[in-house]
Amino acid sequence: MSIETWLLYLMAILLIAISPGTMAVLSMSHGIHFGKVRSLATAFGSVSSALLLMFASAAGLGALLSASEYGFTILKYCGAAYLLYLGIRLLLTKASGHGLDLQHIKGKGSAKQMFKEAFLVGISNPKDLLFFGALFPQFIDMTAPQGPQLAILAVTWAIVDFSFVMLYASMANVLAPSLKTSNKLHWFDRASGGVFIGLAAILISKQN
């Protein structure tokens, strides 16, 4: 792999990571509720889903999704359904009547649950599906050994993805102390829920 190809790949995934999306919203939600340390599980869930898509793409998922309209449509609707579920769950949260106590909140929500949520959001993320299904194979030189190339691409993605998930979570966690009243936290949850539902609607209405 040439350094030019790697730099182009790095630029592409940086743009994907910077652009707001479902994982950014989930990372901020986890960061503000559970703190930076527990959000490590979110980051690992995001990275794991992306690496799975990456290796599936290398194994032929890209060609399969391109050839099968139904396969992509099924993935699209499954992803939209899960985003809708997350959005409704956040909208239905109730104000507790207590101020935001980070120490108390951090005790809720297991790492397993946070990992699972991030993994499911990531595995159905339309940006990642399109990237790994259509663009990712273009960065692999089929005339050269693929193992070292995949290792470099995977490590690069993992570092960038992990860093940005933690950045979003940390930024949200910094805001947490300013949410002194449960009403403010309640409205943050509602806003996040609305974003998830909106993204689900956009995903459903978007043409393949």
N, C-alpha and C positions, 0 to 999 in steps of 0.2 A: 504494500500500500504506500502510495506516495504521500509526502507531507501535504501537498496541495489538496489531495482527496480528503485527508483527515481534517484539514482546516475547514474545508467546505462542509463536511459532516458536522464538525463542532459548531459552526455558525448556524446550521439548520436546526440542531437540537437546542441551541441557546434561544433561538427565536421561538421554538415550541414551548420551552420552559418558561420564558418571560411572559408570553401571551396568557392573559387570564383565561381560566377554564374550570372545569369541574374539579380537578385535583387541587387547584389553588383555593377554591372555596372550601373544599373539605379540609385542607391543611389548616386554613385559618380557623375554621370551626373547631377542629381538634386542639389547635394551639391555644385558643382563647378559653376553652373549657377544661382541658387536661394538662396544659403546660408543655414546655419544650421537651422535657425528658420523655414523657409518654408519647409525644409526637414522633419519636424515633420509630415506633411501630408503624405509623402512617407512612413514613419515608420508606421503610423496608417493604411495605405492601405495594407502594407505587413502583419501586424499582423492580420488585419480583414480577409484577404483571407485565412491565415493559420488556424485561429480559425474556419472559415466556413468549411474548409476541415476536420479539427479535429472532429467537431461535426457530419459532414456527415459520416465520417469514423465510429464513435461510433454508428451511426444510421444504418450502413450497407453498406456504399459506398465501403468499402474495399472488401467485398464479391461480390458486384455487379461488380466492375472493374475486379476482378479476374475471374469471370464467363463470362463476356462479353468482348470479344476481340474488338468488334466494338466500345463499349463505350470508352475504353481506346484510341483506334485509333482516334476517333473523337476529344477527348480532346487533344491528341498529336498534331494533325494537326491544331486545333484552336490556340493552344499555339504557334506553329511554325509560323503561319500566322501573329500573332500579333507581334512576335519578328521581323519578316521580315519587317513589317510596320514601327516599331520603327527604325530599322536599316536604311531603305531607307530614312526616314525622316531626320535622322541625317546626312546621306551622302549628302543630297541635301541642307543642310544649306550653306549659303554663307557668306564669310568674309564681315564684315560690314564696314571695313575701319576705325573703331574707336578702341581705346584701350579697355581693359576689365574694365568696370565700374560696380563694384558690386552693388552699390546703385541703378544704373539704371536697372541692370539685375534683381535684387530682386523684382522690381515692375512688372515684367512680370510673366505670368504663375500663374494661380489661385491655391489655395489649393485643390479645387475640382478636377482640372485636374491632379494634381500630385498624389492625392489619387487614382483617377481612374486608372492612368497608373500603379501605384504600385499594386493595387488590381488585375488588369487584368494579369499582369506579374506573380504575386504570385499564382493566382488561376490556372494558366496553367503551373506552374513551375514543370518540370518533377521530380526533387528531392523531392519536397513536395508531389506530387501525389503518388510517389512510397512509400515514408515514411508513409504517412497517410493511403494509400490503403493496404499496406502489413505489415509494421512493427509496426505501432502505436497500433493496437489492442492487440499486445502481451504484452503491458505494463499494461493492464487493467485486474484486478482480477475479473473474472465473478462471483465468489462466494461471493464477498463483495459488498456493496453498490457502485454503479458506480458514483453517483453524486459527492461525495467528491473527488474521484479519478480524475474525469474529471476536477474539479475545480483546483486541484493541478497541473495537467499536463498542463492545459490551461494557468494558471498564469506563470508557469515556461517557457513555450514556448514564451509567450508574452514578458516577461522581456528580454529573450535572443535575440529574433528576433528584438525587438525595439532597444536594445542596439547596436547590430551589424549594423543595417541599419544606425543609427545615427553615429556610428563610421566611416563607409565608407563615409558617407556624410561629416563629419567633416574633415576627412583626405583630401578629395578632395577640400574642402573649403579652407584648409590651403594652398593648391597649387595655388589657384586662383590668389592671388596677384602677383605671379611670371609670370603669363600669361599677360605680359604687352602689347602684340600686338594681334590684332584680328587674325593674321595668326596662332599663337600658339593655340588659342581657337578653331579656325576652324579645325585644325588638330586633336585636342582632340575629337571634334565631329565626325570627319571622322573615327578615330580609334574606338570610341565607337560604331558607326554605323556598322563598319566591324565586331566587336565582336558580336553584336546582330545578324547579318546575318549569321555569322559562327555558332552561337549557334542554330539558326533556322535550318540550314542545318544538323547539328549533330542530332538534335531532330528528324527530318524527317527520316534520315537514320538509326536511332537507332532501333533495334528490340525491341518489347514489352517484 
